[in-house]
Amino acid sequence: MADQERGTEIEKEQEMAQPETEEVNKEETAKTQSPEEDTGQEEQTADNGGDEEEQGPPEGEDPKTWAEKRAAKKQAKLDKKAQGYKDQIELLEDKVKRQLAEFENFRNRTEKEKHAMFETGAKSVVEKILPVVDNFERGLATVPEDKKEDPFVDGMMHVYKQLLTELENLGVKPIEAVGQEFDPNLHNAVMQVESEEYESGTVAQELQKGYTYRDSVVRHSMVAVVE
């Protein structure tokens, strides 16, 4: 009976000591793990995520040759990357040049259009002033010789000369006609006449004065040409 009770107590003590034994076994297992295994795992991790330069040459291959190949391969990658950047830079430079050229063309076109608009407007104004000049000339041509010193006539002459001066300052000039060879670009022949003074095809008489504005004909001279 005593032996049976003692056996039961031993079993209870073994059951109570079992968890402690398992913890001790785990700690001993961790302590006794091979250092080589830990190092192998670390090296494997480094190989998987690290630089390939840390790897050594394959077995049987000359280290110098292997290093040269590695360097050449790395340089090829760098050259390819650099070429990609160079191509991108060239594309951007080409794009900038095209945009600058387009802007310059736009600016030149705008300047030409502005100049053309100004010239057209100025030419239109000159065309409207020329009949006033004609009226001055017709009126002054009818003044008798004995009246040319009259203050009123003298004042009209001064206004006429001032008008011609301002037109000339703007670039308006009269077209030479009498004695000049007929030029359809400058003269408008309305009649033919006989003349002993001028040769055939020469302007003998000016019926209405013509004008140019900055080398552009505003009004052709109305002339009579020798037959």
C-alpha positions as CSV (number, residue, x, y, z in Angstrom):
1,M,0.0,0.0,0.0
2,A,2.8,2.3,0.9
3,D,4.6,1.5,-2.3
4,Q,1.5,2.3,-4.4
5,E,1.1,5.8,-2.7
6,R,4.8,6.5,-3.3
7,G,4.4,5.7,-7.0
8,T,1.5,8.0,-7.3
9,E,3.5,10.9,-5.7
10,I,6.4,10.3,-8.1
11,E,4.0,10.5,-11.1
12,K,2.6,13.8,-9.9
13,E,6.1,15.2,-9.4
14,Q,7.0,14.2,-13.0
15,E,3.9,15.8,-14.4
16,M,4.7,19.1,-12.6
17,A,8.3,19.1,-13.7
18,Q,7.4,18.4,-17.4
19,P,6.7,22.0,-18.5
20,E,10.0,23.2,-16.9
21,T,11.8,20.4,-18.7
22,E,10.4,21.5,-22.1
23,E,11.4,25.1,-21.6
24,V,14.9,24.0,-20.6
25,N,15.2,21.8,-23.7
26,K,14.1,24.8,-26.0
27,E,16.8,27.0,-24.5
28,E,19.4,24.3,-24.8
29,T,18.4,23.7,-28.4
30,A,18.8,27.4,-29.2
31,K,22.1,27.6,-27.5
32,T,23.5,24.5,-29.2
33,Q,22.4,25.6,-32.8
34,S,25.4,25.6,-35.2
35,P,27.0,29.0,-35.8
36,E,27.7,27.9,-39.3
37,E,24.0,27.5,-40.0
38,D,23.3,31.1,-38.8
39,T,26.2,32.4,-40.9
40,G,24.9,30.5,-43.9
41,Q,21.4,32.0,-43.6
42,E,22.9,35.6,-43.3
43,E,25.1,35.0,-46.3
44,Q,22.1,33.7,-48.3
45,T,20.1,36.8,-47.4
46,A,23.0,39.0,-48.4
47,D,23.4,37.2,-51.7
48,N,19.8,37.5,-52.5
49,G,19.5,41.2,-51.8
50,G,23.1,42.5,-51.9
51,D,25.4,43.6,-54.7
52,E,26.6,40.9,-57.1
53,E,30.1,42.4,-56.7
54,E,30.3,40.6,-53.4
55,Q,30.1,37.2,-55.1
56,G,33.4,35.6,-56.0
57,P,34.3,34.2,-59.4
58,P,33.0,30.8,-60.3
59,E,35.1,27.8,-59.5
60,G,37.9,27.3,-62.1
61,E,37.7,30.9,-63.6
62,D,40.6,33.3,-63.4
63,P,39.7,36.0,-60.8
64,K,41.3,38.7,-63.0
65,T,39.3,37.7,-66.1
66,W,36.1,37.4,-64.0
67,A,36.8,40.9,-62.6
68,E,37.3,42.3,-66.0
69,K,34.1,40.8,-67.3
70,R,32.2,42.1,-64.3
71,A,33.7,45.6,-64.8
72,A,32.8,45.5,-68.6
73,K,29.3,44.4,-67.8
74,K,28.8,47.2,-65.3
75,Q,30.3,49.7,-67.6
76,A,27.9,48.6,-70.4
77,K,25.0,49.1,-68.1
78,L,26.3,52.6,-67.2
79,D,26.8,53.4,-70.9
80,K,23.3,52.3,-71.7
81,K,21.9,54.4,-68.9
82,A,24.0,57.4,-70.0
83,Q,22.9,57.0,-73.6
84,G,19.3,57.0,-72.4
85,Y,19.8,60.3,-70.6
86,K,21.6,61.7,-73.6
87,D,18.7,60.8,-75.9
88,Q,16.3,62.5,-73.6
89,I,18.4,65.6,-73.5
90,E,18.6,65.7,-77.3
91,L,14.8,65.4,-77.5
92,L,14.3,68.2,-75.0
93,E,16.8,70.4,-76.8
94,D,15.1,69.7,-80.2
95,K,11.7,70.5,-78.6
96,V,13.1,73.8,-77.2
97,K,14.6,74.8,-80.5
98,R,11.4,74.1,-82.4
99,Q,9.4,76.2,-79.9
100,L,11.9,79.0,-80.1
101,A,11.8,78.9,-83.9
102,E,8.0,78.9,-83.9
103,F,8.0,81.9,-81.5
104,E,10.4,83.7,-83.7
105,N,8.3,83.0,-86.8
106,F,5.2,84.2,-84.9
107,R,7.0,87.4,-83.8
108,N,8.2,88.1,-87.3
109,R,4.8,87.4,-88.8
110,T,3.2,89.7,-86.2
111,E,5.6,92.5,-86.9
112,K,5.0,92.2,-90.7
113,E,1.3,92.3,-90.2
114,K,1.5,95.3,-87.9
115,H,3.8,97.0,-90.4
116,A,1.4,96.2,-93.3
117,M,-1.6,97.5,-91.4
118,F,0.3,100.7,-90.6
119,E,1.4,101.1,-94.2
120,T,-2.1,100.5,-95.4
121,G,-3.6,103.0,-93.0
122,A,-1.0,105.6,-93.7
123,K,-1.4,105.1,-97.5
124,S,-5.1,105.6,-97.2
125,V,-4.6,108.9,-95.3
126,V,-2.2,110.1,-97.9
127,E,-4.6,109.3,-100.7
128,K,-7.2,111.5,-99.0
129,I,-4.8,114.4,-98.5
130,L,-3.6,114.4,-102.1
131,P,-6.8,116.0,-103.5
132,V,-6.3,118.9,-101.0
133,V,-2.8,119.4,-102.5
134,D,-4.3,119.4,-106.0
135,N,-6.8,122.1,-105.0
136,F,-4.0,124.2,-103.6
137,E,-2.1,123.9,-106.8
138,R,-5.1,124.7,-109.0
139,G,-6.0,127.7,-106.9
140,L,-2.5,129.1,-106.8
141,A,-2.1,128.6,-110.6
142,T,-5.0,130.9,-111.2
143,V,-3.6,133.8,-109.3
144,P,-2.5,136.7,-111.6
145,E,1.1,137.9,-111.5
146,D,0.1,141.2,-109.9
147,K,-1.7,139.5,-107.1
148,K,1.0,137.1,-106.0
149,E,2.3,139.5,-103.4
150,D,-1.1,139.8,-101.9
151,P,-1.0,138.8,-98.1
152,F,-3.8,136.3,-98.6
153,V,-2.1,134.7,-101.5
154,D,1.2,134.7,-99.7
155,G,-0.5,133.0,-96.7
156,M,-2.0,130.3,-98.9
157,M,1.4,129.7,-100.4
158,H,3.0,129.2,-97.0
159,V,0.3,126.7,-96.0
160,Y,0.8,124.8,-99.3
161,K,4.6,124.6,-98.8
162,Q,4.1,123.5,-95.2
163,L,1.7,120.8,-96.3
164,L,4.3,119.5,-98.9
165,T,7.0,119.6,-96.3
166,E,5.1,117.5,-93.8
167,L,4.1,115.0,-96.5
168,E,7.8,114.7,-97.5
169,N,8.7,114.1,-93.9
170,L,6.3,111.2,-93.9
171,G,7.9,109.7,-97.0
172,V,5.5,111.1,-99.6
173,K,7.3,112.2,-102.8
174,P,6.1,113.5,-106.2
175,I,6.8,111.3,-109.2
176,E,9.0,112.8,-111.9
177,A,7.1,112.7,-115.2
178,V,7.8,115.4,-117.8
179,G,10.9,114.5,-119.9
180,Q,11.0,111.0,-118.4
181,E,10.6,107.8,-120.4
182,F,7.1,106.5,-120.0
183,D,6.9,103.9,-117.2
184,P,3.6,102.1,-116.7
185,N,4.6,101.4,-113.1
186,L,4.6,105.1,-112.4
187,H,2.7,106.8,-115.2
188,N,-0.9,106.5,-116.5
189,A,-1.0,107.6,-120.2
190,V,-4.4,109.1,-121.1
191,M,-3.4,110.6,-124.4
192,Q,-0.7,110.8,-127.1
193,V,0.7,114.0,-128.5
194,E,3.2,115.1,-131.1
195,S,6.3,116.9,-129.9
196,E,9.5,118.3,-131.4
197,E,11.1,118.7,-128.0
198,Y,10.7,115.1,-126.8
199,E,11.3,111.7,-128.4
200,S,8.7,109.1,-128.9
201,G,7.7,107.3,-125.8
202,T,8.6,110.2,-123.6
203,V,6.2,112.0,-121.2
204,A,5.5,115.4,-122.7
205,Q,2.9,116.7,-120.4
206,E,1.7,116.0,-116.8
207,L,-2.0,116.4,-116.4
208,Q,-2.1,115.3,-112.7
209,K,0.8,114.8,-110.4
210,G,1.5,111.4,-109.1
211,Y,3.0,110.5,-105.7
212,T,4.8,107.6,-104.0
213,Y,4.8,106.7,-100.3
214,R,7.9,105.0,-99.1
215,D,8.7,103.7,-102.6
216,S,5.1,102.5,-103.0
217,V,3.0,104.2,-105.6
218,V,0.1,106.0,-104.0
219,R,-1.2,107.6,-107.2
220,H,0.1,107.3,-110.8
221,S,0.9,110.4,-112.7
222,M,-1.7,111.2,-115.3
223,V,0.4,112.0,-118.4
224,A,0.4,112.7,-122.2
225,V,3.0,110.6,-124.1
226,V,4.8,111.5,-127.3
227,E,3.7,109.4,-130.2
